[in-house]
Amino acid sequence: MPVNGYLRYVALGDSQTEGLGDGDDVRGFRGCADRLAEQLALRSPELRYANLAVRGRLAGQVRAEQLPPALALRPDLATVVAGVNDLLRPRFDADEVAAELEAMFAALTGQGARVATVTFPDVTRITPLARPIGHRVVALNDRIRQAARRHGVVVAETAPHPVMTDPRLWSADRLHASPLGHARIAAAVADALALPGSDDGWTRPLPAGPGVAPGFRAELRWVGSFLGPWLVRRFQGRSSGDGRQAKRPTLLPVTAFVEELPSSPR
């Protein structure tokens, strides 16, 4: 690690890293990776940051499409977060997904980069209808930890902390983090990396608020508004990321990029 902090940060992944739920297609997306880059830049104003993530990508697609350009950018820090889209597919193999992630861990650390990843929270606490795939999350998290240990990858353990399934940390579709959720994920990675100024405050529960447990009608609205359209795309062989490119494919100064973003919701 450079004396004054990281100089080249590259983010690989899917919609979470792209920033869905924290902005929109008109104003642009911020997201946890952008927020982490902003924190890194506080210590290293010379930091350059690239975000190669594209929504809807499976772990294998992230490896095939994003790893080669990431290696070409020669990062000294990289985040690799993928696998949720795989979890949602009928044919899911935790070993296969973890192998794709491990290949990225190995290539990036082999080139000298510090690599960080995350474990995923219990989706059944976010979306009760996701109970049939709850065991998949547990299996994938276990394999992420094992692969990370083999390659010295830093793991931000979001899975064990109940606050990470607080509905206020998730957007209306329950698949993408809200601005507050993205901020917590960024703080978790910063804490795992032991960045100056980071701490475990992200693990603490939010202040008590009004009841947010969804009722039957709310569940039906969610199915019609979000789950139904997602299933239609799957049956048609389409993805939300079809035709999309990385929002930030080259290393750019973080300050210039952040100035273009709208203020995050409070």
Disulfide bonds with the S-S distance in Angstrom:
none
